[in-house]
Amino acid sequence: MSRTKTIIFAVAALLVAGCSEPEQAPSYDQSSRSYSGKSDTRPWESSQYKGDREQWTRDLARRAANLNEYSRTR
């Protein structure tokens, strides 16, 4: 009987632990009310484009044109 109670307790503990969810909200600095998480960079600020937004736009348009099935079959 003791073994059954232990198994039931272990299963109940696993169910309760599986239902919890960690906090996923971004953290804010309360004193300055600013976001204190990871800073994001724009896609054209990568090492490939070196800040050239026009080149990034052209490459994006070229990629979209290559994905168009109609223009690829002509």
N, C-alpha and C positions, 0 to 999 in steps of 0.2 A: 504494500500500500504506500509506503514511503517513496518508492521509486516512481510510482504513478504521479504522486503529488509533485515530485521534483521535475518530471517531464512537463506536466501542466504548467508549473511555474516558469520553466524555461521557455516554453512556447509563448506564454502570455508576455514575458519580458521581451522576446524578440518581436512580437506583434506591436507592442507599444513603442519600441525603439524604431521600428520600421515606419511608423506613422509620423515621426517628427521630421521637420524640415528646417535646415539652417537658414538664417536670415540672409536674403540676397539683395537687399536694398543698398544703393550706393551710400558711401559714408560722406557726410558733410561736416565741415569745420563750423562749429556753432558760433565761435567768436567772429569770424569774418563772413559766415554764411556762404562759403564757396565750396565747390566740389574738391575733395581731397583724394580722389582716386587716380587711376592711370590716365595719363594725358594721351589723347588721340592725335594721330597725324593724318593729314590728308593723303589720298592715294598718290598724287603727283609730287609729294614731298619725299618719296622713296629714293633709294640710291639709283634706281633704274632711270627715273625721269629728272632727278636733281632740281625739282621745283618748277619744271616746264609744264605748265597746265595745258597749253595748246597741244603739245605732243601727246600728252595723256588723253586728251579729248579725241585727237585723230586716231590714236590706237584703239580707243574704245569704239569709235564709229566703224573702224575697219573690222574689228572683231564682231560687231553686230551685223555688218554686211555679210561676213563669212558664215554667220549662223542662219541667214535667210535661205531657206531651201529653194525658193523660186528663182532667185538670182544665181544659185549654184548650178541649177539644171539647165540654164539657157546657154 
